[in-house]
């Protein structure tokens, strides 16, 4: 299960994508999952800003 961090403003928007990331990575590699989640959310945020 994915626990969104309160300090991460995009956690709610990226929850659906994080579910898929969790399937790809093993549950033990939480750091990779978190990094991928932040990167995907950051990319989406930047895409919205410059679209």
N, C-alpha and C positions, 0 to 999 in steps of 0.2 A: 504493500500500500504506500501511496505517496503522501508525505506530510509536508504541506506548503509552509515555508518560513514566513513569519509575519513581516520581516524586513524586506522580503522579496515581493515587489508590487505586481509582478506579472505571473505569480504562482497560479492564480485562478484561471487566467487565460491559457496557460500552458499545461493545465492538468491533463487534458485529453491526449496531448502529444507525449507527455511524460509516461502515460500508461504504455504506449508503444515502445518507448525507450527502455522501460523496465523489462519488457519481454526480450529485447535484444541483449541487454547486459544482464549478467548474473546479479542476484540481489546483494552479493558481497561487494561488488564494485560500486558502492554508493557515491564515491567521489566522482567517478566518471559520469554517472547518471546526473548528479547535481550540476556538474560542469556543462554537460550537454544541454540540460534544461535551461540553464542561465544563458548559454550561447544562443539557443534557439529563440528564447524570449527576447534577448537583446537584438537579434537579427530581425525579428518581427517588429520590435519597437522602432528600430532604425528605418526599416522598410516603410512603416506607417508615417514616419516623420518626413522622409524624402520622397514619398510617392507623389 
